[in-house]
Amino acid sequence: MPRSRLTGITTTTLLILTFLTALTTSPARAADLIVANGGFDDGLTGWSGSHSPGGATAVTWQGRTAARIADTDATKAYGRESMPSLPATAGTRYAVFAKVWIESGSADLYLRFRDAAGTLLSSAYTRVTTTGRWVDMRATGTAPPGATRVSALIYSGVADVGTAYWDDIRISAAVTDLGVQMESAVPNGTTFDATGATAYTVHTGTAARNPQLAVIDVASETVTRRIELPDSDATPTVGGWAATVATDGSVYLGTYPNSKLYRYVPGQSTVTDLGRAEGGYSFIWDLEPGADGKVYGGTYNDGRYFKYHNGAFTTIGAVPVRPGKEYVRSIAHDPTANATYLGTGTNAALIRYDNVTGGTYDLLPAAYANESMVGGLTWTGNRLFAWVNRTLLVLDVVRNADGSYRGDLDAVIGDAEQHVSPARDGKVWFVKDDVLQSYDIATGTVTATAAHPGMDVTGYGWSGNTLVALGGAPAGTKIFKYTPATGQWTSHGVNSVPILPAAINALGTGPDGKIYTGGYLTGGTGVYDPLRGDADDDTPDTPTLNGLHQTDSLLASGNRLYIGVYPSAKLYEYDPAQAWNPGVNPVLRYTGGDAGDIADDCATGEGPPPQDRPYALATAPDGTVYMGSVPKYGKRSGALSVWKAGAPGRSLCVVPGQSVVSLAYEGGRVYGGTSTRGALGVNPVFTPGASATLFAYDPATGGVTTYPLPAAVDNRLAITDVTVVDGDVWGFAEGWLFVFDPGTGRYTTAVELFPDIDYSVNSAHAWRDAGLTTVPWDTANVYGSIGDQIFRIDKSTKALTVLHTEKGMDGLATDADGNLYYKVGETLRRYVAP
């Protein structure tokens, strides 16, 4: 695996309070420590009789295979130890877990450490006496000096008598790197050479795995070369969306998070890093070829239009191209007029830039001025095709008598995909309603074909008289071919495409007890069975479940898993007991992006704007699902969305000018925390003068009550978590813990626990940062994560103990044993509290 580059993109370095001691433990590499026959499915195989002979038998008890320890002699000890033992590292803390049913007496569970010769060095144990049901047990201990092995012992001691049934014995290190959870084989950027014989796709990586360029032979539909994009720790490259072929045949790629440009010369085995676009901050979103080998591009977040030619970057025009525009999201170039069209955001604008005179002209029809951005542009057939919020606008660019330009609208095509083919025989081709369709430039006629590409197209080209498209499908990269003259078409998977890990964007516990993860950008869903992982960290334990885009939140309720997906704040419902079948299971229940008017932003008399990022989920006992979200680009007001089976969903304004980023349900009301950070593309980033607030929504009346934070906590920029603990609402407003009593409507606690948390410095955390949870084995404390730390809070005193720190950690989920899960880049980690 290439070097770790997490430090290059981490935006927050959190200092620990000087009066606290953090236990810093390096994650155990490789997968779970699997106890052989830990479920006694093979009788007592692998379990040695380390004490008095007899007393142990293999049975079936209460529907489970089990080991029975029957102790009828108060002068003897009976036990079985897992042998061979598992590898251990001195100084590392371990835990053992088991399920036990005590029929009579008591039961002891030991964690035992031995040296290389097998000599017992030390043990840790726990005892339970609860009878008549399955009880979860755990014991923890640190491997002493010289320890190389660890094992589990189920036991009944001297002077004890009784009968106990044992099952599901597992062991874990305190911190375990569980490895990659998802993989992606889909392209982000696609371009074709002049003949259409070769396609080039860029495949996004992660913080620890560089993206790759794939060279694809169109005829054989096979990748002929895969090349990793180089970078450095100072300027890491994670992924890319932009690809184009210049007039000299060179292939150019635009990447993120440092606006880097790469060149590939066909036939070579390496890619050249050309450096960062002049002044570029984060993304090169699009690239277009100009004359004589020139390449034009656009960036985020400084809204820059630039040129690369003869080894140099040049900024063209003003920066940003229009005041307040952070995105040059799309580019198209007219080589005849030497004019470049720039699609910007937010809000949307469409600019014609004359590369000879420097003149700029706005072409976007007024009806679309409130949209977030122009997400795609194609100049072909003397027409400009502009993609705005799934609508394809066809513009005839006309020169006025005074020398200015305007865009006359030829056609408006709804529900169209972003990319448009180069014109051929007076027509362009695109996908609408999952069907390939044509647009006749002369007549304005849209005609559907019988062809189904079966993918999200990322680029078109022509190979002779055959239209070729590349794109992403659930199974990976696909290639689609269509011959207009005959109507014949094919759609196949591409052989040998790069398969790269996908960064984890969200995690949560499913109703089946498994840990679910959602992929960043490229989507996908991962599933991990706690403490039963395989030994390969570089690939997922189970195949990636494809079909959903970027997951922002997950929540189990009853026997269903609810999944919040970006873009357009989609709410999906999934039944883990049934086969994964996107569209059927999971099924789309509500789309926040369809709610509201793009011109609205929760001002007086207005509803919410369309929503985009669903960071918060909560459910009620009656099955109602609540979703909190960040709005579409350029808007400030998030929404609370409400969905219940049998009724249409709806999205509501709750706190105008603020996003809804945390939710919890208690006592018939939904409690939520807001962020003063709106969507991307708003400037300033935080609503001026605003403080995050706690609110309550009453489903019975539809009323919203706000509870301003206590005076000491005022002017916090976000409440990134609210959680119900013993009937109270606990939350984090930046580094401040608060406890709210729903019965009295008052705050009972407000204490600053993490004074170094400051979202004005690290605005990315103002959408999602803190997490709080309770665990079944420790009723005296609340556990949580914030910044790069896992911590414990005493319920009574609110005393804080930092348990673990790790650079780049984020997220929080728990398994049935109360172990905590978090993510670092593309890997899932487990922390076992002492």
N, C-alpha and C positions, 0 to 999 in steps of 0.2 A: 504494500500500500504506500502511495506517495506520502511525503512528510505531512504532518499536521500543520494546517495554516489557520487554525481557529483564531490565533491572536491577531491576525490581519484584519478581521472584520468585526470582532467583538466591539460593541459600542460603549460598554460600561465596565469599568473596573471598580468594584465595590470594596471599600475599606471596612474592616471589622472593628467593632467597638473595642477600645484598648483594654477594657476591663473584662472582656470575655475571652475564653480560650476556645479556638476552633479545632476540631479534630480533622486534620487533613489526611485523607487516606487515598492512596493511588488506587484506581479501579483495578480489580483483578482481571487480567486479560484472559481471553477465551471464555467459553460459555459456562453454563450452570454446572455445579458440582452434582452430578447425578448419582444418587445412592442406588446401587444395583439392587433390583427387586424391592424398591422402597415401598411398593404397594402390596407385596406378598402375593402377587399373581402367580408366582412360581413356588408357592409354599414357603419354606424357610431357607431356600437356596440363597447363599450369600450372607447368611446370618449365623454367626458362630455362637456356640454355647460357652460364654466366657465365665460362667459361674456354676452353681450346682447343676448337675445333669438333670435333664427332664424339666417339667414345668411349662414347656413351650410347645405349642402345636399350631398348625396352620388350619384355619377354619374359614367359614363364611358367616359373617355376623351382621345383621341389620342391612343386608343387601350388599355388603362389601367383603372382598377378600381381606383377611386380617390374620395377625399373629396373636394367639391367646397366651397370656402369661397367667397360669393358675398356680397360686402360691398357697399351699395348705400347711406349710411347716414354718412355724415362727422361729426356727433355729437356722434356717437356710435362706440364701439369696438366689434368686432366679433372674436370668437376663439373657438377652441376645444382642450381639454387637454386629454392626454392618462391616463385613470384611470381604474383600480387601478394602482397606480404608482409602480415603481420597487425599490428594495432595494438599498440603497446607504450607503457609509461609509464616515463619516466626514473626511475632509482632502484629499480625493481622487478626482482627476480630472476626469471629464466625458465629453463625446461629444455626440451630437445628430446630426443625418444625415437625410436628406429628399430630395426628388425630387419635384420640383415645376414647373408648367407652368403658367406664368403670362399672362393673357389675357389683363389686363389693371391695372394700378396702381403699387403697390409694394406688397411684402410678407415678413412677419416676422416669424422667427423660434426661439422659446425659449426653453431653458433648465431650469427646475424649481426644486428647492430643498425644501423639507418640513420636519418637525419633526414628531415624532411618533403620535402626536395629529392631524396632517394634516395641521398645520400652515405653510404658505408659508414663507420661510426664505430668499431666494435670487433667482435671475435668471441671466441667461446670454443669449444673443440673437445675431442674425445676420439678416440683411435685404438685399434683392436683388430687382432689378427693371428691370432686363432683361426680355423682352417679346418675345412671339412667339416660344418658344422651351422649352424642359425640361432642367432644370438647377439643378445641384447638390448643396445642401446647407449643411453647417456644423456650429455648434456653440459649444464652449467649456467653461467649468466653473468648479470650485472646490467646492465641497460640504462644506458648512460652519459648524462650531461647532453646534452640536445638530441635524444635518441632518441625517435622516434615509431613506428617499425616494427621488427618482428622476423621473421626468416625462417630456414629450414633449408637447409643445403648438404650434399649428399652428394658426396664428393670423393676424388680420388687425386692426390697432390701431385707436383710436379717431383721427379725422381730415383726416384719410385716406379713400379713396374710390377706388374701383377696384375689379377685379375678379381674383382669383388664384385657381389652381387645385393642390392638394397635394397627394403624394403617397410615399410609401416605407419609413416609418419613423422607424428609428433604433437608439439605444443608446448603447454606449460602455464606459467602464472604460478606463483610460489612458493606463493601462497595464492589459492584460487579458491572463491567462493561458488557452489555448484552449484544453489542454489535449492530450492524445494519438491519433495519426493519423493512425497508422498501427499496425497490429498484425501478429504474425508468429506462425505457428504450425508445422514447419518442423524441423527435427533433423540435427545436424551437425556431431556428432560422434555416431557410432553404433557398438555394439559388442554382441555376443551370448554366452550363457553358453555352457558347454561341450556337453550337450545333444541336444542343439538346441531348447529346449522347452521354453526358456525364452530369450528375447532380452532386451538390455539396450540401451537407447538413451539419449543423452545429448542435451538439448534445450537451445539455447543462450538467455540471457536476455539483459538488458540495464544497464546504469549507476545507475538507480534507482530500477531496478528489478533484483533479482538474477536469474541465470540460474537454470534449474531443471533437475533432472534425472528422466526418465520414465522407469518403469519396465513393460514389455509387455509380456503377455501370448500369445505365438505363436498360440496355438490351437484356442483360442477364439478371437484372434486378438483385444485384449482389454488391455488398460493400467490398471494394478492392483495396482500400487502405484506411486505417484509423490512425489519427495523429493527435497526441495530447497537446493542448495549448500550454506553452511554458509561462511561468510567472515567477514572482519572488515573494518573500515574506512581507516586504514593504508594500508591494502592489499586487495583492492576490487576485486571481481571476476565478470566479465561481461559475459563471454561465454566460450565455449570449443569446440574443434574439435576432441580431442583424447579420445578413449575409448578402453579398452581391459579387458579380463578376465584372471587372473593369474591361475597358476596350482593348487592353493589351493581354487579356486572358487571365490575369492574376485574380485570385479569389481573396476577398476582404471580409473579415469577420469583426463585428462590433460586440463588445462584452461588458459585463458588470462584475464587481461593484466599483470599478475604478476607471470607467470610460476608456478602455484600452482598444486599440485597433491592431489587428493581426493580418498578415498577408501570407497566402499560400500560392506558390508557383506550381502549377500542375506537373506531376512527375516527380517532384521532390519528396523527401521523406520527413521533412520538418516544416514547422510553421514559424514565421518570424514575428516577434513581438515588436511592433512599431512604436510603442509607448502610448501615453494618454492623450486623448484629444485635448487640444489647447484649452486649459481652464476647466476641462470636463470634470464633473464631480462623481457621478455614479453610473449612469447608463448611457451607452450608445444604443438608441432605440431603433434606428433605421439607417440604411446606407443605400446610395444610388450611384451608378456610374455616370461620369461626365465624359467629355471629349478628351482625347490624348492621354488616357490613363488616369484622369482625375477621378476622385471618389468624394462624394458629398455625404455628410452625416448630420444627425441631430442628437442632442443630449438632454438628459435630466440630471440635476435639478436646476441648472442655470439657463435652460431654454436656449441653448447655443446652436447656431447653424455654422458648420465648419467644412473646410475642404482639406483633403490630403493630396499632395502632388509633389513629385520630385523629392520625396523624403521629408517633407515639411507639412505641419499642420498650420492652417490659417483660419482665423475666425472671420466670418463674413457677416457684415452688418452689425446691428446693435446686439448687446447682450443684456437681458434676453431679447429675442427678436421682436417681442412686443412687451410693454410693461406688464409685470405680474405673471407672465407666462413662464412656468417652470419646465414645461415639456415641449420639445420638438419631437413629437411622438411618431410622426410618419413623414416620409419624403417621396416625392415623385419628380422626375426630371424630363423636361422637353428638350432634346438635343438640338432640334432645329432652331428654336428660338433662344436657346441657352438660358432657359428660365427654369427655376426650381420651385416646386410647390411644397409648402411647409404646413403640416397639420399640427396644431399646437393644443395645449391645455395648461391649466384650467382657467377659465372656461374655454370652450372650443373656439378656435379661429382657423381660417384657411387662407394662407398668404401666398401670393405669387411674387417671387423674388426674381428680378431681372439681374442676371449675373454680369451683364454688360454695363448697365446704367446705375445699378443699385436701387432702382425703384421698387417699391413694395405696394401691393394692392390686395385688399381684403375681398375674398370671393364667397365666403360662406353665407348662404341664405339666412336672413334674419330669424327665420323660424327655428334655427338650430343653434342660436347663439347661447342658449342656456345649457346646452349639453356639455358634458365634462371635457371631451376632447375629440379630435379627429384621429381615430385609431388606425386608419389605413388609407393609403393613397396609391393610385396607379395611373400613369399617363400612357395611354395607348389609343390608337385609332383616332388621334386628334380629339380625344375626349379625356376629361379628368374624372376618375372614379374615386369618390370619397366615402369612407366607411365611418358612420357616426351612430354609435349605440345600436348596432345590428341593422342599421338602415344604410343601403347603398344609394348614394346620390350620384347621378350622372350629370356632369356639368360641361356645357359648351363654353369655353373661355373665349370671350369676344373682346376685341380692342375697340375702345370708344374713339370718337372723333378727336378728343383732346389728348389721346395717347394713353389714357388710363385703361384698366381692364376690369371686366365684370364676369361673373359666372352665371350663365343662363341655365336654368334647371331643365334638362331634357327628360329625366325620369327619376322616380323615387321607388326603390325596390325594398320592401320590408322583409325582415327576418332573413337577411342574407349573411353568409359568412364573409370574413374579412378580405380574403385574397381574390384577385381577379386575374384571369389569364392575359397574356399578350394577345392583341387582336389578330384574327386570321379570317380572311374572306368577309370582312365587314362585321365580324361578331367577336364578342368576348364571352368567356365562360366562367362560371362561378357556381357555388353550392348554395341552394336555398331549400329549406325543408328537407334536408338530407338527400336531395336529388341534384344532379348536375343539370344546370340550366344555361341557356344562352341568351344574350342580349344583342339584338340587331341594332347597330348604331344608327343606321339610316332611318329605320321605321320606328324605333323605340319599342320593339316587340320583345317580350320575354317568353321563351319557349322551354318547357321542361323536356328532358330526355328520359329514357328508361334506365339510366345509369345511376348507381348508388356507390359513390366512392368509399363510404364506410369509414371515414376518418375526418379529423380536423386538418384541413389542407393548410400547409405552411408555405407552399410555393408552387407555381406552374411554369412549365416550359413546353416547347414544341420540339419533337424529334421527327423530322420529316413532316408528314401530314397527320401525325398522331399527337394529341394533347397528352401531356404527362404531368401528374401531380404527385407530390410527396407530402406526407403528413403523419400525424400521430393517431393511433387507434389503441383500444384497450390492450391488444396483444403486442404493441410496439410500433415500429415504423412501417408504413404501408406505401406502396407505389400503385398509382392508378393510371390506366391508359384508356384513351377514348379516341376513336377515329370518326370524325363527323360525317365522312362520306358514306360510311356503312352503318354507323350506330353501334358497332361492336365495342365492347369494353371489358377490361379485366381489373381486378383489385386484389393484390397479393401482399403478403408480408415480405419485407426486404431481409435478405439473408445477411448474417454476420454484423448487424448493427451494434454500436457500442451499448453495453448495458452497464449503467452507472448507478451508484447509490443515490437515493433521494433524501434530501434533508428532511428531518421531522419538523413539522410545523405545529402540530397539536397532538396531545395524547389524553387518553381517558380509559376508564375501566368499563368493560362491557357487562351486560347482564349475565354472561356466561363466566365471569371472573377473569377473562383474558384482558390483556392490555392492548388497546387499539391505538394506532398511530396514523396520522394523516400527513401526506407529502406536501412539501413546499413547491409552489410553482407548477411542477409537472403532475401533481396530484398523486393518486394511488393511496391504498389503505393497507397498513401492516397489522398483523395479529401475532401476539406473543403469549404463550401459555406459561404463566409464572413458575419459575424454578424447574422448568422442564425443557430449557433451550438446548439446541445442539451445539457442537463444538466449532462451528464455522462462524466467525464473527463478520466475515466480509460479505456474506450473502444472507438474506432473511431465512429464518427458520421455516417459514411457510411462504408459498408463492404470493407475490403482491396481488392484492385485489384491485383490479383496475376499473375505471369507469367514472370516478368522481374527480373533480378538479380539486384545487387546494382546499384542504380542510382547516378550518379555524377553531372548531370546538367540537367536543364529543360529550355525551351525557347518557347514562343508562337510566331507564325508567321502566319498572316492571320487567317484562321479557324483551324489551326493545332497546335498541341503541339509536339515539338521535344524533345526527351529524350536521353541523353547520358548515356550509361550503361557500367559498369565494370563487368567482364574482357573483354579484346580484343576490347575496344573502339567501342562499337556497337552504331549505330545511329538508333533510332526508330522514326517513324512518327505515331501520334495518332490523330484521329478525335473524339473529345468529343461528337459530335452529334450522333455518332453511338455506338453500344454496344461494350463493352470491350471484345475482343476476340483475345488473344495473337497469333501472327503469321499472323493474318488477320488485326486486329486493336487493338493494334499497330502492325505495320508491320516493319520488319527489312529492312533498306535502305542501310546501309553500315557498314562494319566491318574493323576498323583500324588495328585489330590484324592480319588480313590476308595480310596487305600491307607490302612490303619490305622483306628483308632477315635478319634473326636473327643475321647473322655475321656482318651486316652493322650498322653504327652509325653516318651517315651523314659526314663521312670523305670525302676528295676530291674524286670525282667520284662515291660516294656511295649515295644510297637513305636512307630514314629513316628506322630504325628497326621497327618491328611490334609494334603497339601501344596498350595501356592498359587502361588508366584512362582519360576519356573525360571530363575535367573540364570546358571547355569553348565552347559556341555556339554563332553563329551570323547568321543572314539571310540577303539576299539582296532582293531588290524589284522584281527581276526576278524569285524568288523562290529558288535560290541557298542557300544551307545550308553549313556553315563553322563550323568545329569542331577542337578545339585545345586540345592537349592531352599530357599526360605523357607516356613514352614508357614502354615496358615490363621490368620486373625485370632485374636488372643488366646493363641497358642501360641508356645513358644520353640524347639522342636527342629525343625530342618530335617532333610533326608534326602538320602541318595544313592540315586537310582533307577537301575535296571539293566534295559535292554531289549535283546533280540536277536531277530531274525526266527526264527520257529518255536518260540519259548518265551514263556511269560507273563512280563510285567515284574514287578518287585518293588521296594519301597522299604525302605531299611535305616536304622536309627539308626547314626550314626558318632560324633558328639560330642554327647551329651545337653545340652540347653539352648542349643545354638548352631545357627545356620543354615549351610548349605553354599553358598558364593557364588563359589567359583573351583575349577576342575578342570583337570588335565592328565594325559596318559597317557605313561608311560615304562617300558620294561623289564618289561612284564608286570604293572605295578601302576598304579592310579589314585591320583594325588596331589591332595589337596584342601585348600583354605583355608576357614576358618570365620569367621563374624561372630558376635559376642556379642549383636548386635541380633536379637531374635526378630521375630515378625510385628507388624504394627500392632495397637494395642490392648493390648499388654503394658506393665505399669508396675511397676518402672522400665523404661525403654527397653532398657537393656543389662543382661544377666545380672549381678547383683551379684558382684563379686570375680573375675569370669572373665576370662581372656585368650584371644584368638584362638589357634588352633593349626593346625599342618600335620598332615595325616593321610595314611596310605597304605592303600588297600584292595587286598587280594590276591584276585582272582577265583577263583584255584585253591582257596583254603581258605576264603574268605569272611571272613577275619580282617581286623581294622582295627588298625593301629598308629599311635599318635599321637607326634608329635615336638614337644614344647614348644619354643617359640621360645627363642633364646639369652637369657641373663640380661639383656643390655643392651636387648633388644627386648621383654622381658616386659611384660605389662599392656597390650598393644596390643588395640584393640577389634575389628579386622577385618583379614583377609588378603583383599584384594579382587582379587588376581590371582596365579595361578601359571602359569608358562610354561616349557617345556623348551627349554634353550639348550645345544647341544653335549653332551647327555646329562645335564646338571644341571638341577635345578628352581630357577628364579628366581622370586622373589615379592616383593610389597610388603605389609608390615604397617603400615598408615597410612603415615607418611613414611619408613619403614625398608626398605631393600633387603636381602634375604637371598638367599644361594645355598646350596642343599642338595645334597649328593652322595648319590644313591641307593645307590651302591656301598658306602659306609662308614656310611651312616645318620647323617652328621654335617653340621652347617652349616660351610661354609668361608668365608662372608662374612656380615657383619652391619654395615651402615653406614647412618647416618641421612643421607638426602639431602634430605629436605623437612621440616625441623623444624616448619613452620607447619601441617602437616596434623594436625588434631585432630578425630576423629569425635565426641567428647563435645560439641563445639560444633556440628558439622554432621552430625547423626546420619543424614541422608538418604544421605550418601556411604558409610555403613558397610555397605551392600548391594552397591554397585557404584561403583568409582572408578578404580583404576589399571588400566592395560593395558600389556602388554609384547609385543614382536614382533621378529622379525629380517627383514631385507630381502636379496634376492639379490645386489645390487650392492655391499654393504658388509658383509663378513664379520668385520670387526674390532669392530663395535659392535652394541648392542642398542638398539632404539628403544622409546619408550613415551609414555604420557600419564598425567597425574594432576592433579586439580584443574583448573585452567585452563591447563595447560602441556603442550607436546610437548617431549620431551627425548631425549638420546642418552647412552648409558653405554658407556664403553670396556670391552670384555670383560676385558681383562687388568688394568687399573689400577682399574676401577670409577669412573673420573673422570666427572663429570656435566657435560653442557652443555645448558642450556635453549635450545631452538631457536625456540620460538614461544609466545606467550601470547595468549589471547583469552577475553574474558569469556563465561562460560556454556558453554564447550566441554565435550564429554563423548564417551566412546566411542572406539574405535579399530579400524580395519580397514585392510587393505593391498590394492593391486592388483598385477598381475603385474609392473609396473615398479618396485615397492617404494615407491610413493607412499602417504602416510598419509591416512586419511579419518576425520573426526569430525563431530559434529553440534552445531549451535547452534539450539535451539528446533525449528522445522519445516524448517530448511535443512541440507543436507549440504555439508560443506566438504572441500577437498583441500589437503594440505600436501606440497610437494615439498622434500625435504631437500637441503641443499647438497652 
